[in-house]
Amino acid sequence: MNRASGNHNGHTGHGDAHGRRGGVNLPALRGHNDALVLDLLRGAGPAGLGRTELAARTGLTPQAVSKITARLGADGLVAEAGRAASTGGKPRTLLRLVPDVRYAVGVHLDRDELRAVRVDLAGRVVAEGGGPLDFAAGPEMAVEAVVRAVARVGDPSGPPLLGVGVAAPGPLDHRAGVMGRVTGFPSWKGFPLRGVLEGRLGLPVLLDKDTNAGAAAAAGAWLRAQWSDADADAGAGADVYADAGVDRDPDPYPGAEGGAGVVAGGRAGRGAVLYADAQAGPGGDVYGGGPWTCVYLHVGTGLGAGLWLGGGVYRGARSAAGEFGHQVLLLDGPPCRCGARGCVEVLCLEAVARGDLPEAARIVGEAAANLVALLDVDRVLLGGRVVAAAPDVFVAGVGAVLAARALDPARPVVALAGAGVAEGAAEMALAPLFGRG
């Protein structure tokens, strides 16, 4: 199967010593064009698109599209979706993405639990599992838990995995796949999580901050909403695994073509592990090219934000963007684990601990209003276990504050994220196939 280029401008060559860009070799260009077509078919859902539409949207010639779709059909990635209604000529044949010929796994490493999902090419969860995790116990134990979880939710006898996405808490270097300084967990500093997992799994691994993965999850939820209800039962009856602690072969997919993604708390780089608690979250229209911007706010064992700006996740120059929980709301307030006082995180979690969820939602709303005023975002998406336990309270509470402080009464829209961080990690593992590297 052709690997999709992650670069939609077609330039895949490396620069020389003077910064000049190299040319595009034909195999890379072919992979790039394949990815363009697959991306469009994914967004079209089971209804599909005709070759003429694909040519118009990609700028490719009809002959080129025919060759691409024939190649993708031979790989099992594309199939006929029926015929379009005739407008006087011969009815057009429609093509669709085949979701169940490849899969990806997403893993969310939280401070006290792990959750893993296997998704098809449409981003639908077909298997999931999880269990307790002691993040403070160190990276070795977490690696073993991830390996077992991937073995549980994967299907070694089925279609290959494209990769594994991992989202984790704490500062990360996503490009190098190395954990940074995870607040409160010094044993993780400098740990090459991506490389270790790739060696154990035999699969490509993508790493990011958990809030960034949350953003990808929101995007994936948007995309799945485009698929018709008639195709929604494709994952029905899938096995659901409840325990990530089962003993399995440490290398369950030797030589498999694919990978996995893991998301953990903290700052992360784009490689194997995702960012801290919230950065994986904001998901704007990842595959549909939607123009709107959003923030994904994650309320769990910590607070964080994933930023969807300029058509993608915004990480910042040091992968440190989205530390939403550490903006100060109350001068000389209670001490926070970051060393400051009166942070959103400590104020919110204290309210949660005493059972005052409306107050927790109000605090999140005030902090969210600061972000909206600063970034002019269109949507605020809420996620995390605390929100999931009382979604109506948080949507109403955050929405009330934003409405009171908004300059535009129609914006921003406040809603639940619709998917979790593990799903966002899996979306990252799928992205290269669709040219979103």
Secondary structure, 3 states (H helix, E strand, C coil): CCCCCCCCCCCCCCCCCCCCCCCCCHHHHHHHHHHHHHHHHHHHHHHCEEHHHHHHHHCCCHHHHHHHHHHHHHCCCEEEEEECCCCCCCCCEEEEECHHHCEEEEEEECCCEEEEEEEECCCCEEEEEEEECCHHHCHHHHHHHHHHHHHHHCCCCCCCEEEEEEEECCCEECCCCEECCCCCCHHHCCCCHHHHHHHHHCCCEEEEEHHHHHHHHHHHHHHHCCCCHHHHHHHCCCCCCCCCCCCCCCCCCCCCCCEEEEEECCCCCCCEEEEECCCECCCCCCCCCCCCCEEEEEECCCEEEEEEECCEEECCCCCCCCCHHHCECCCCCCECCCCCECEHHHHHHHHHHCCCHHHHHHHHHHHHHHHHHHHCCCEEEEECHHHHHCHHHHHHHHHHHHHHHCCCCCCCEEEECCCCHHHHHHHHHHHHHHCCC
